[in-house]
Amino acid sequence: MDIEEIKKEAESIQAYLNITVSENADEMSERIAILMSYMSRSGEMLALAKKALRSKKTHEINKTIVSIAKSARLSATVQNALLDSICEEESFLVDWIERINRGCVHQIDGLRSLLSYEKEEMRLTKTGY
């Protein structure tokens, strides 16, 4: 899976995370199930994005940084800053997918709270239990 495929899938999951859920308990339960699979998938995507980032950094160190460092005698801090700027897109993808993963966790927690509230409301009004 290449970076563009990971980005496309991340966009799809992000679009789902941006949807506001209704007060329907069945919809909340279904959303929790979907979010759990997205949470698992985004964990795998995060690992793939980190692998791509490490690969790019290794490639750039071998190709660019070493030659610049030899000729310009750059400090380690400057070399790391240069490497981070070269790998900006990969770093962004890692950060984004990590936020997607955490977003799934937070939404699941929130939905569980909403479901508990709905169950308690039904119990109190004696319409559901």
Buried (B, 14 or more C-beta within 10 A) or exposed (E): EEBEEBBEBBEEBBEBBEEEBEEEBEEBEEBBEBBEEBBEBBBEBBEBBBEBBEEBBEEBBEEBBEEBBEEEEBEEEBBEEBBEEBBEEBBEBBEBBBBBBEBBEEBBEEBEEBBEEBEEEEEEEEEEE
